[in-house]
């Protein structure tokens, strides 16, 4: 039996989330936000933390600075029982941080990448990776240190017998590298949102993007926000509707969907079951401020699933 269910290779940062903002920022002017949350951020860390809270055994490979933000990240992941033994703490560069400004159901984000730029493939310990069943990477475009070697990372993971998943997240440069297609042969599950999927596939509709991407990846899952998710696997297309909840904060909703989908997939769920479970996790995430606040423990999650969605694990 493997020691870990999932090893995450990814970026680490904190999120400073501002809510109830009185107008949009303008140069030379000060605006007021009447609510603020400082919490664990980064797509990879939110995915790892919430996946662990669901009950998976999760380890993390990443890099942090020697600072209070790095301490917050380590404490938060450890509290959720994520193995942090392979997180490199170094003093050369500070820990990354994202300022998220929420406006109704939309948000603007500004990120200082910091140490998330510094992780290199040579720092990935393969004896650790092979203790896991599955490898996941998020925020491909933000991790410039390891990005050129992502195809090699995924190929080596496959050679070691791991299944793999990838969520690129948004490309701040909006180049949408065609080099991604060199990684796809080694990716089992690709998890973009609808905008990312259409831009990566250079298609004008979600359906066309799904069809094109499914020619390159075994399972393509496109997140549609509150409308749910659409997926294609071995020629079969599935759609699962989203859930209506009172939204507080959308930060981390897509990462929470990823965690739910992978959790159910590793337990043998079919495509419809994985989509349904992912949608519940994405919806649950938006009921609290921050990407991990709604995922405190297995018991709390199970109770919220029953209360919000009438769902009980069999």
N, C-alpha and C positions, 0 to 999 in steps of 0.2 A: 504494500500500500504506500502511495506517495505521501510525503510529509505535508505538502501543500496542495490545495486545489488550484490556486492561481498565483502566478508571480506577475507583478505589474512593473513594467519598466517605464518610468515617466517623470514628468515635471512635478515640482513641489512649490507651493506658494500659499500665502494667506489671502483671504478675501476681505476687503473693507467694503461693506455693503451700505449704501446710503439710500434711505427711503423717505417718502413724503417730502420731496424736494420742491421748493417754491420757484419753479421756472428752470429754464435751461441755462447752463453756465455761459457767461459772456466775458470776453477779455476786459479786464479793468473793473469788473463788477463782482460783488460777493452775493452768493445765493445761500439760502438756509435749507438744510435737511433736518427734519425733526425726529428722525429715527436712524440709528446706526448699529451695525453688527460687525464685529471682528471675529473671523472664524477660519477654520481650515478651508483652504481653497485648492484650486487646480483640478482639472478634470480627472487626472490619474488618481490623485489622493481621494477625491470624493468617491470615485468608483471603488477604490480599494476599501475605504472605510465602510461604505454602505454594503458592499458585498460581504465583508466580514461580519457586519451586524446581522445580515440575513442568515449567517451560519456557515459560510465557507471559510476555509483556512487560507489566508492570504499573506503573501510576502511582498515587499517593495524594494526595488532597486532605483535609487535616485540620488540627488545631491542637494545639500543645503549650505547656507552660510552659518557662521558662528554669530548668532544674534537672537534677539527675543522672538522674532518671527519664526526662525528655525526651531527654537524651543517649543513654540506653540504647535508647530506641525508635528514634531516628534511626540509630544505629549498627547495630542489629539489622536494620532494613529495608534499609539500604544494603548490608549484608553479603549479603543475599539478592537483590541487584540490583533492588530496587523503586525507582522514580524518586521521590525525596523532595523535588524542587524546588518542589512546590506545598504543602508542609507549612508552615504559618505558626507561627513560634516567637515567643511574646509573654510579657511578664513579669507581666501583670496577675493571672493565675491559674495555679496549679500544675498540673503534669501529673497526669492521673487515675491511680488505682491501685485494684486489686482484691485483697483478701485471700481466697484460696480455701482452705477447710478440707475436706480429703478424708476421708471415712469409707467404707471399702470401695468400693462402686460409686456412692455418693451423695456430694454435696458441698454445703456452705453457702458463700455468697459475700457479701462486704460490699464495696461500691464507693464510693470518693470520685470523683465525676465530674470535678471540676476543669475543665480547658480543653476537655474534650469537650462541655461545655455552650455553648461560645462561638462555634463555627463558624456563620456565617450564609450564606444563599444568595447575598447580594451579594458574598461573598468567593470564590465559585466562578468561576474563569476559563473562559469557554466556548470560547475559542480553544484552550485546553488539552484540554478535554473532547472536542472534536471531532477530536482526533488519535487517539482510541480507537475500537475497534469496539463496546465493551460497557461499560455502567455498572452498578456494583454498590453497594448500600448495606446495611449491617448495623446492628443495635442502634438501630432506629428510635425506640424509646421512651426511650432514654438521651440522645438528641441534641436537647434541648429548643430549642436555638438554630435549628436548621434544620428541625425537625419540622413546624412549621406550613406550611412551603413545600415539603414533599416532593413533593406533586402537581405543582407547578410545575417542580421539579427533574427529575422523571421525564418530564414532558411535553416539556420543552425538549430533553432527551436524545433522546427519540424523534423530535422534529422535526429534529434534527441527523443522524438516521439510525442512531443507536446502538440495539442491543438492550439490555435491562435485566433486572436481577434484584434481589430484595429478600428479606432475612431479618430479620424484626422482632426476633427474640430475645425474651426475657421482658420483660413489663411490670412494673416494680417497684411501680407503683401499682395494678396489676391492674384497670385500667379497660378495657383492650382497645378502644381508640378506634374507634368506627364510622367516623371520618374516613379510616381505612385504605381503605375502599371507594371513596374519591375518587381514591386513588392507583392502584388495581388496573387501571383501563383502560390505564395506561401501563407496566404491568409484564408482561414476557414470562415470567419464571420466578419463582415464589414458593416459598420454601424454609423453612417453619416446622417445628418438631418436633411430635410428636403432641399434647402438652398445649397448646401455643400454637395449633395449628390448631383444636382443639375449642373453645377459649375465644374465639378471634377469630370463628369461624363460629357460636358459640353452639349447638353440637351435642354430643350425648352419646357419639357414637362417632366413631372416626377415619374410617370409611367415609362417614358422613353429612357430616362436615366436608370431606372430599375432594370429594364431589359438589357441595356448596354453593359452595366456593371456586372450583371449576373452572368455575362459571357466570360468574365475574368475571375470571379470569386464564387466559391461554392454556395455561400449563403449571404445574401445582401439584405440588410434591414434598414429601411429608411424611416426616420422618426418624423412625424407630422405634427408635433406639438400637441395641443389639446384635442386634435382630430385623431390621434392614435398613432399607428405605425403600419407600414406596408413592407412585405418581404417576399423574396423569391428564392427558392431552393430547388435545385434539380428540375427546373421547368415548372414547378408549382408556385403559384402566387397566392399569398394570404394577406388579408387585411383585418386588423383588429382595432375597434373603435376606442377612443380615449374615454376618460371618466371626468364627470363634472364635479369639481371641488371648489371651495372658496380659496382662491390663490392669494398667498401672501408674498411669495418671492420665487421667481422662476430659476434662480441661479442653481445649477447642478441638476436640473430636471432630466436633461438628456443623459448625464452620467449615471443618474439613479436608474433610468430605464436600462442602460447598458448593464448595470449590476444585476438587475432583476432578470434580464434576458439570459445572461451568462450563467447566473445561479441555476435557473430552471433548466437550461440546456445541458449543463454538466450533470444534472440529475436525470437525464434521459427524457426530458420533455419534448413533445413534438413542436413543430413550428408555431401552431396556433396557441399552445400552452405557453410557450416562451414569450410570444408577443403579448398575450394577456397579462402575464406576470410582470413583464417589463413596463407595460402601461400603468399597472397599479403602482409600481415603484416610482415611476415618473410623476404620477398624480399625487402620491403621498408626499413626495419631496417638496412640492410647491405650497404645502400647508404650513410650512415653517420657514423662517428666515435663515438663509444659509443652506448649503448643499447637503449637510449631514444631520441637521437638527431633528429631522423627522425619523431618523434611523438610530435610535438610542440602544435598543436591544431586540433580540428575537421575540421576546414576550410582548413588548410594546408594539412592535411591527405587526405581529399576528393579531393583536387586539384592534389596532387601527384598520387593518385589512378587513376585519369582520364588520367594524363599525361603519367604515366608509363605503365598502364595496360588497358587503355580504359574503366575503370569501373566507373559507376555512380550509386549511391544509389538510389533505386526507392522510 
